């Protein structure tokens, strides 16, 4: 067994109770798990300051001096221990409020000490509360003059003396245990060529860096370890998919596709849409399952691309289906596709959790007989009762909202897996797409249809609300409609912003009946009531839709020209961009107005500034990734591949590209990793694959 796979509790010097606590609180079970519990920051102990150099900008300071005047100060219950430390430039007070007896036994006046702590200014005088202090010697000074790692730990761990210092001591013990025993995962020739240190050295320097240069080299090697092997797995999986996973070959383009394209296309396709359709056509012509991701900003025309791709399946005697995460979105897709399908005689139906029993029976029968061409639905498509006559093409919208095991059920709907087209309305930065979807082929629709006017986006404070509401009246007088979105439904003691119902009542006072009519929609409404309110807005029976984020996706009202987002500082960038995308769908100039309080965090200011400066979803996604990391953006936990403990997808974009290039170059030279020098890479891959299920073929 590799030394890194050794269970922590069997390592000499590791107390079993502490090992159990690490397993429970942090998921740390093995030696390797603990060595990859990396410090989240470092305290610089490489410099010794003088007392005169103490200032507000130094979070920590290290001094060498002689102790004087050690004494107890104050009454017995509130006593503190005080000592003066003198160096050649001045005197600073050292103070202890707890553990006084323990400290008293360690220190004596007239002795030289190495002191480390956080300086505080009390009434114009510097002191250092509860410093680390030890007798000074040249050897001790050399040991201390390093970057001191700081580790995260839980409250339970701190009570068990597994705070940062305790974890550091345990890791030092582990480093002694593994010395000379860690198997290398990258060939020596490759390490030399890429200027990478060895793995064992990297672990030592990440936990015990003597200087910033050692830390930099350790981080480079360990980030390479994460990203290189991730990219190798993804690239190999893509190659395996294309070699081994058989699919249906759509040999011809026939009447459905050609008739629609030549006679019923509602608008001229953009060059980007044409390019993606050609890429899909090239994929499905081969007897290999297609796995393609289509990225496109809000309103870029992904639905028409998906529809024409499904027509390729129909032309070859196959059925198609489209799966969406919510009933609202499924209904919206069904309505859009029905308009397109009607002209060419394509039979299309909708199946959701709300479908009536009689309707379900009709759908099931038509599916099995093959008279139903396209089925649109939610998770209901995954039910065992849903059996296709010949399913050949699957479109999955917003796929990150589906569990992997759920999606896998679609693969059992035919004897060969259907071709898969994944649509994402959330633009994904290139670095994240490479990492999340490295095993898929990626297409990008990076043009908006002609005639679309950019949405004008502004930020307004609460005090400017009357100006905003007057503007809305002018827009409504032109026959336009307005969305008003709130982040909350109910009163919350912790959050001080206006909720949906208060906002609704306020708007009613500004927009009274019978001149104005308002709809209200939120997540707690019954589906039928929600649909009723939405349809009133769609039919222009109401001018204002007051809603929570349930309207983020799935509502297409070209006549709506204004999106007002209340408490916009509470929304993430991705949400703000998706909400803005509800307007701007017609020929009229559209507006997005973000209302906030005056007090804003720095991140909130960046989000609002980004929204007002650009409509480009990919630029917005880049900022979003920098602000909050990848975890939230695309449900990465479901991908089964993203296990980055040190790398940062926003800051390490160049490194990700570099690692992918190295992985591709290696696999071009040695696709099966059969060369003797690549044996260590193959061993590492086998170990990684044994630790997780391989979802590559379905994600």
N, C-alpha and C positions, 0 to 999 in steps of 0.2 A: 504493500500500500504506500502511496506517496505520503511523505511526511506531513504535507499540508492537510491531508484528509484525516489525520489523527484526531480522535475525539479529545476535546479539551480536558475532560475530567481525568484522563489517564496520564497527563503530563506531570512529571515530578514537580512538586512545589505548588501545584494548583489545587486549592481547596475545593472539594466536590460541591459544597453549598454555593460557593461563588460561581462555579461553572454552571450550576443549575439556574442561578439568577441571571447570568448572561444569556443563557438559552431562552429563558422566559421573557426577559425584557428587550432583548436585542436580536434574538434569533441567531446568536453566536454559538455554534456547536463544535466547530473544529478549530485546529490551529490556524488553518487558512482563513477562516471567518474572522478570527481575532486580528490576524496580521493585516486584513483588509478593512478593519475598523479604523479608518484613517483619522488623524487629527483634523479638526475643522479650522484651527488656526494655530499660530506659533507665537510665543513670546520671545522677543529678541534678548538673549543674555550674552550676546557676543561683545557687548561694549560695557566698560566700567566708566561711570560718570563721576564727576565731583559734586559735592554739595552745592557749589555755586551754580552748577548747570541745571538744577531742578527747575522745571517750569510747567505751565499748564498743558503743554502739548505732549508731554511724556506720560503715556498711560502706565508704564512700569519703568522702574529705574534700578540699576545695580550699582552699589557703592562698596568701597573698601575703606575701613576706618577703625579707630580705637574707641572702645566704649568708656564712658565716664558717667558718674552720678546715676547709678542705678538705684531707683527708689520706688516705693509704693505711694500713690497719691490718692487722696479722697477718703471718704468714710468706708467702713469695712464692707458693707453690702454693695457699694458702688466704687470699689477700689480699681485702680488701673496701675499697671506696671510701666514705669517710664525709664528710658535710658537715653543718654545723649551719645551720638556717634560723631566723632570729630575726624575730619581729614585735613589735608593741607589748605583747603579753601574755605572751611567753615564747619558749622555744627548743625545737625538735624536731629529731631527727637524721634525715637522709636517708641511705639505705644502698643500695649497689649491689654485687652479688656477681659479676655478669657484665657484659660490654660496658664494662668499666671505662675503657679507653683512649678509647672513643668519647665517654663522658660527660665525662671529664677535659678533652677538647678543647672542650666546650660551655660549661663553667661556670668562673666566676672569682669569688673572694671580693670582697665589697663591692658586688655587683650585685644588683638586685631581680629575683626570679623568681616566676612563677606555677607553683605545684606542685599536682599532683593524684595521689592514690594511696590505698592501703588502709592505715590505721594498724594497727600491731601493738604489743603491750605486752610488753617484754622486761625481766624483773626489775624491774618497777615503773616503767620508763621508756618513754615513747612513741617509736616510730620509724616511718618510712615506707619499706619496701623497694621498690626499683625504681619510683620515682614518675615520672609524666610531668612534664617540667620545661621551661619556656621563658622567655625574657627577658620581663619584665613591661612592658607598655605598655597604655594605656587601650584601644587598638584590639584588641590581643590578648585583653585581659580581656573585651571585649564579644563577640568571636568565641567564646571558650571558655565563656562563661556561658550554656550551653544544656543541654538534655537530650541526653546522648550515647548514640546507639543502640548496642545490642549484638546482633550477628548470630551465628547458629549456623553452624559450618563443620566440615568433616571434617579428619582428621589430614593427609590428602594436601593439602588446600587450605591448611592452616596452613604446611606445608613450602614451599608455593609463594607465601607471603606473601599468602594470601587468608584470613587470620584476620579477626576482626571489624573491625579497623582498616583492613585492606587492602580488604575488601568495601565498607566505608564510603567509602573513597577512589574505588573504581570506580563506586559508585552516584552520588557527587557528579559524576563525569565524565558519567554517563548523564543526570543531571538537566540538565546544561548542554547536552547533545546534543539533548534533546527540548524545550528551552525554546521556548514559543510554537507547538509543533507537535502537541500531543496533542488529538485530536478529542474533543469533549465528548459524553457518552453520555446525559445527562439535560437536557431543555429548560430554558432559563433561567427561564421562568415557574414551572416545577415546583421548581427549586432555590430560587428566591426564596420560594415558598409554604412549602416544607419546611425552610427555613433550612439549606441545604446549600452548602458551598463547592464550587468547581470541581474537576474531576478532577486537573488538573495541580497546582493548589495543594495538594490533598490528598496527592499523592505527595511533594511537596516537604516538607510539614509532617510527614508520617509518618517521613521519613528525617532531617529537619533541624528538629525542633521547638525553638523558642526558649524555650517555656514550656509548662506542662501544658495551658493553654487551647487552644493551637494543636494539640497532640497530640490532645486530645479532639475537636476539630472534624474533624481528618483521619480519625480512627478512625470517626466517625459517617458521613462521606461514603463511605469505602471499604467499610465494612460494608454500607451501603445498596446500594452497587454490587453486592456479592455476593448479598445476600438478595433485593433487588428483582428482579434479572434471573432469579434462580433461581425465584422465585415466578411471575413472568410466564410463564416457559417451562412450568412445571407447570400453571398455570391454563389457558393456551392449549392445551396438549396434551390436557387433560381435555375442553375444548370441542371440539377437533378430533376426539377419539375419539367424542364423542357425535354429532357431525355427520356424520363420514365413514366410521367403521368400522361397516359393516353387520353385523347379527347376526340370529340366529333369533328370531322373535317367538313366545313361548309363549302362545297365545291363550286357553287354557282350563286350569282346574284340574279334574282328573278323578278317576277311581276310586282310583288309587294314593294320592294325597295325602289325599283325603277319607276313604277307608277307614281309612288309618293314623291320621289325626288323630282320627276319631270313635270308633274301636273298639280301637285297639292302642297308643295313646300310653301309655308306661310310667309317666309322671308328669305333673303339671300344669306347663305351661311358665311360665317367669317372664315378667313384662311386657317385660323387655329382650329375651328370645328372640322373643317375639311381634312386637316392634317390628322386629327385624332381618329376620325372615321376610317381613313386609309390605314392607320396603324392597327385598328381593330380588325379591319378586313384582312390584312396580312396575317394577323395572329390566327383567326378562326379558319383560314383556308388550310391550315396544317392539322394533322391528326394528333395534336398535342393540346392539352387543356390551357386555355388562356387565363392568365391572372394579371389583370391590368387595372391600375389605379388612374382615374381621371380626376385631376385637380382643376378647379375652376372657381373664380371669385363669384360672389353673389351676382346673379343676372348674366353670367357669361354664356349660358345656353347649353348646360350639361344635359338637360332633359331631352332635347331634340337629338343629341348625339346618342344617348341611351336608346331612344325609340328606334332610330335608324339601325343601330346595332342589333336590336331585337328583330327587326324586319329581315336581317340576314338569316337568322335562325328559322323564321317562318318560311322563307324562300326555299329552305332545304328540308322542310317537313318536320321541323322541331317546334316545340313550345318554348315560351319564355316567361320569366316572372320578375317582378321588381319588389324588393322588400325594403320597407321604411321603418324607422324606430317608433313612430307614433301614429295614432289614427289620423290626426290632423294632416300630417305630412303624406300619409298613404292616400287620403282622400284627395289632397291637392294634386298629387301625381296622377291619380285615376282620372280626375277631371281634365287635366292637361292632356293626357295621353288619349282619352276618349275622343276629344275634338280632333286629334290628329288621325286616329284609327278609323273614325266613322267614314271618312271619304273613300277609304280603300277596302272596306268590308272586313276589317279585322275585328274579331270577337274579343272583347276585353271585359274583365269583371274585377270587382273589388271584394276582398275577403279580410275582415278584421274581427276583433273580439265582439263587436256590436252586430255582426251579421246575423240575421234571423235564421232559425233552423231550416225553414223551407228554402231560403236562399242558399244556405250552405249545401243542402242536398243537390240542388240544381248545379251548383258550381262543381261539386265533387264528381257528379255524373258527366258533365261536359268535359271536365279535365281528363277523366279516364277514357272517354270516347275520342278525345282529340279534337272536338269541335270548338273548344275554348282555346284561343291562341295565346293570349297574354293574361296572366293573373297578377294583380297588384295587391299588396297586403302588408300586414304587420307580422308579428311573431306567429300569427295564426297559420301562416304558410308552412311552418315547421311541424305542424301536427301530423301524426301518423296517418290520419284519415285523408290527408291531402295527397293524392296519388296522381301523378302526371302520366299521360299516354307516352310522351316522348320529350322530356325536358332537356333542352340543349343550351339554354342561355339564361344566366342569372345576373340581375343588376341589384347591387346592395348600396343603398344610400346611407350616408353617415355611418359607415360600418363600425366605427369605434364604439357605437352605442350597443352593439350586439356582443354577447358573450361568444367566445370562440367555439365552445361546445355546441351552442345553439346553431351557429352558422354551419357547423359540420353536418348537421342533419340534412341540409340541402343536398349534400353529396350522395346521399343514399336514395335520392329520388330517381336515379337512372343507373343503368349498369356501368356506364362510364361517367366520370364527373362532368358536369356542364361547364361551358366557358363562363368566366366570371369577370364582370366589370364593376369595379368599386368606384362610387362617386363620393367626392368630398367637397362640401361647400365651404369648408374651413381651409383657406390656403395654408399650406405647411411650408415652412422654410426648407431650403434645399438640404441643409445638414440634418434636419429632423426627418425629412422624407427618406434620405439615404439610410438612416438608421432604423426607422420604423418599418419602411417598406423596401428595404434593400433586396428582398427576395421577390419583389413584384416589378413588372415593367410600368413605368410612370409616364403618363401623358399630361400635358398642361394646356388648358384653354386660357391663354393669356391675352385675349382680346374681348372687348365688350361689343355687342351688336351695334352697328352704325345708328346714329340718331339719338343715342342715349346721352343726356346731358349730365355732367358730373353733379353729384349731390352737394349742395352748399352746406357746410357744417359749421356751426357756431357754438360757443360756450357762453352761457349766461348765468349770472348769480341770482339767488332767490329774490334779491331786491329788484331785479329787472323783470320779474314775472308779469306785471301788468303790460309791459311792452310786448312780451311774447304772446300773451293772450289776445291783444289787439291785432297782432299780425295774423294769428289764426283766424280771427273773424274775417279779415280781408281775403284770406285763401278760401275759406268756406263760401264767401260771397261770390267767388269765381266758379263755384260748383265743385270744389275740391274737397277731399276728406283728410282726416287727421288721426294719427295714432298718439296716444298718451300712455307711456309705459312706466310702471312703478315696480320697485324691487320687492316690496312686501305685500302680504295680504292682510295680516293682523298686526295689532299693536305689539310692540316689543320694547321692554324696559331698557334693553341694552342699546338699541339703535334709535337715534333721535330724529330720523327723517320721516317725512310724510308717508303715510301708508295709502293703500289703494282706495279704501272707502272714504277716508278724509278727503283725498284728492278728488274723488268722484263728486262728493257733495260740493266742494269748492268750485269745480267746473260747472256743475248744474247752475250755481248762482251766477256764473259769468255767461253761460249759454242756456238761458231758460227756454222751456217749451212755451208755446208750440213752434217757435221759430227754429229751435235746434232740437235734435234728438241724439241721445248718447247710448252706446252699447257698453256693457261691462263684461269682461271675460277674465277668469282666473282658473288656476289649477284645481280648485275645490268644487267647481261646478260639475254637475253631471254631464257626461258626454253629449246628451241630447240638448241640454240647455246651452252648452258651449257652442254647439253647432248652430242652434237657433240664433244666438246673438251674432255669431260670425256671419251667418247668411244675411242678416239684416244689414250688416255693414257692406257686404259684397253687393247687395241689391240697391245700395245707396239710400236705404230707409233711415240710416243714421249717419250723421256727419263725423262723429268722433267715436273712436274705439278706445275705451279706457281699459287697460289690460296689464297683466304681469307678463313675464317673459314667455308665456305659452305661445305668443305670436312670433317668437323669434324665428321659427321656421314654419312653413306650411300655409301661409296666407299670401295670396297673390291678388292684390287690388290695384290695378294700374292707375285708378283715379285718385288714390291716396298720395298726397304730395308732401306731407309734413310728418316727421317722426319727432315727438318730444320725449326725451328721456329724463325722468325725474330722478334726483339723487344719483346722477350719472357717475359720481365718484365711487359708488358701490358696485359698479359693474366692471368686469374684466374687459380687456381690449377686444378679445374675440367676440364676446357678447355684444359689445357696442357696435362692432362692425356688422354683425349679423342683423341686429335690430335696424341699423341704418339701411340695410339692404331690402327692407320691406317697402321702402319708397323708391322713387326713381325708376319705376317700371313702365311708366308711360312717356308720352312725348313732352309733358309739362316739366318746367323747372321744379325740382324737389329740394326739400330742406330737411336737415337734421339739427335739432336744437337740444343741447345738453344743459340741464339746469343743475346747479350744485350750490352748496353752502359756501361760505368764504374760507373756512378752515379746510385745507386740503393737504394730504400727505404728498411727499415728493413724487412717489410712484403715480398717484392719481393725477398730478399735474402733467406728468409725462404722457399718461394715457390720453388725457383730454387734448393736449397739444398735438399729439400724433394724429388723433381723429380729425382735428381741424386742418391739418397740413396735407393729408393725403387720403385718397380714396382707394389706393392700391392695397388690396388684401394681403399680398405677399410682403410688402414693406411693414404693414401692421403686424403680421405674424412674426416677423423678425424681432420687432420691438417687444412683442408679447413674450417671445421665448426668452429674451434677455431679462425681462422683468420677473417672470415667475417660473422659469425652467420648463422642462418638457413634460413633467408628470401630468399636468392638467390638460395640455393642449389636445392630445389625441387618444386619451385612454390608454397610455402606453403599457400599463400594467397587464393589459390583455394580450399584448403582442407576444408574450412568452420569450422575448429575446433581449429586452432592454434591462441590463443589470449593471448600470454604471455607478460605481461608488466614488470615483475620483474625477472622471471626465465631466465636462460641462458642455452640453450641446450648443449653447449660445456662445460661449467664450472660446471653445476649441474647434471652431468650424474648419480652420485651416488644417488642424491635426487630423480631423475626421477624413477630410479629402485625401490627405497624405497617406493615412492608414489604408484607405480604400484602394488607392493606387498601388500600394505595396502588396495588398492582398490579391488584386487583379493580376499584377505582374507575376506573382508567385504561382497562381493557379494556371496562368497561361503556360509557364515553364513546366509545371508538374501538377496537372489537373487532379490526379488521385493521390497526391502526396506520397509517391512511392520511392522517391530518392532517399538514400540513407540519411543525408543531412536533414531532411524534413521529417524524420521519424518523430522527433520531439514535438513538432507542431501537430502531427496526426494524433499522438497520444493525448495531448492537451484537448484537442477537439472531441475525441471520444469521451473524455471525462466530462466535458461541458455538456455534451449531448445526453449522457447518462443521467444528468441531474435535472433535465427538464424535458417535457413533452415537445415533440416537434410539430408545431402548428404551421410550418412554412407553407404547406400546400393549400391551406384554407385561409390564410390571413393576407 
